[in-house]
Amino acid sequence: MNGDYGILFYGTAALLLSAMVGLEVYRLRAGKRGRFRRFVAGEAAFGLAPLNAEVELDDGRVVEATVPGCTQCVCRFKAGDAVVVTTAAGRHYVGAGIGRTRRSGRECAREAAEEAPS
């Protein structure tokens, strides 16, 4: 059975892409914008365990929000970075904001080496 599945492939790809873009737009519009302050000292985290952080919202409130492990790894937050805080099940979660300064992996590695105790 040899058929041309191009329309099925491109139709599925278009549907998934539009869903991802729609969800990202919803997240950015529904979330509250703010600035990352610092990670809250707590229990030792291993690997990509979620960490709590202080975030100052644009309305002046300071909230404690959870930063998922993947977001920590990819975003490499620094004090003052723009973030978007979303709320789900009564908890706040941090995501990367649009327009925040992105740092290259080399720059982050250099900063980590400078901050590491000798």
C-alpha positions in Angstrom: 0.0 0.0 0.0 2.0 3.0 -1.3 0.2 6.3 -0.7 1.2 9.9 -0.4 0.9 10.8 3.3 2.3 14.3 2.8 -1.0 16.1 3.5 -1.5 14.0 6.7 2.1 14.7 7.8 1.9 18.5 7.1 -1.6 18.8 8.5 -0.5 17.1 11.8 2.6 19.2 12.0 0.6 22.4 11.5 -2.0 21.4 14.1 0.8 20.6 16.7 2.7 23.8 15.9 -0.5 26.0 16.2 -1.3 24.3 19.5 2.1 25.0 20.9 2.1 28.6 19.8 -1.4 29.1 21.2 -0.5 27.6 24.6 2.7 29.8 24.8 0.6 33.0 24.0 -1.9 31.9 26.7 0.9 31.4 29.2 2.4 34.8 28.5 -0.9 36.6 28.7 -2.3 34.8 31.7 1.0 35.0 33.7 2.2 37.9 35.8 5.4 39.5 34.7 8.2 40.1 37.2 11.9 40.0 38.0 13.8 37.1 39.3 15.5 38.0 42.7 17.2 34.9 44.1 16.9 31.3 44.8 15.6 30.6 48.3 17.9 28.7 50.5 16.4 25.4 51.4 17.0 21.7 51.4 19.8 20.5 49.2 18.6 19.8 45.7 20.1 17.1 43.5 20.1 17.1 39.7 17.2 18.9 38.2 15.0 19.0 41.3 12.6 22.0 41.4 13.9 24.9 43.5 12.0 27.8 45.2 12.8 31.3 44.3 11.8 34.9 45.2 10.2 36.8 42.4 9.3 40.5 42.5 6.1 41.0 40.4 5.6 44.2 38.5 2.9 45.2 41.0 5.5 45.3 43.7 4.6 42.0 45.5 7.3 39.5 46.3 6.2 35.9 45.9 7.9 32.6 46.4 7.6 30.5 43.2 8.8 27.1 42.1 11.4 26.9 39.3 11.2 23.6 37.5 14.4 21.8 36.9 14.4 22.1 33.1 13.7 25.8 33.3 16.7 26.2 35.7 19.0 24.4 33.3 17.9 26.2 30.1 17.4 29.7 31.5 20.2 30.0 34.0 18.5 32.8 36.0 20.4 35.7 37.4 19.0 38.5 39.6 17.0 41.0 37.6 16.1 38.6 34.7 12.5 39.1 33.4 10.3 36.1 34.2 6.6 35.2 33.9 4.9 33.7 36.9 1.9 31.4 36.4 -0.4 30.0 39.0 -1.7 26.5 39.0 -3.3 24.6 41.9 -2.6 27.4 44.3 1.2 27.4 43.6 3.3 29.9 41.6 5.7 28.7 38.9 8.5 30.6 37.1 9.0 30.6 33.4 11.3 32.5 31.2 9.9 35.9 30.0 10.2 37.2 26.5 12.9 39.7 26.0 15.0 38.7 28.9 18.7 38.8 28.4 19.9 35.4 27.2 23.5 34.4 28.1 25.6 32.0 26.2 26.8 28.8 27.7 30.3 30.1 27.8 29.3 33.2 29.7 27.4 31.1 32.2 30.3 28.7 32.7 32.7 31.7 33.2 30.3 33.1 35.9 30.0 29.8 37.6 33.8 29.4 37.7 34.2 32.9 39.2 31.5 32.2 41.9 32.9 28.8 42.8 34.9 28.7 46.0 38.6 28.2 45.6 
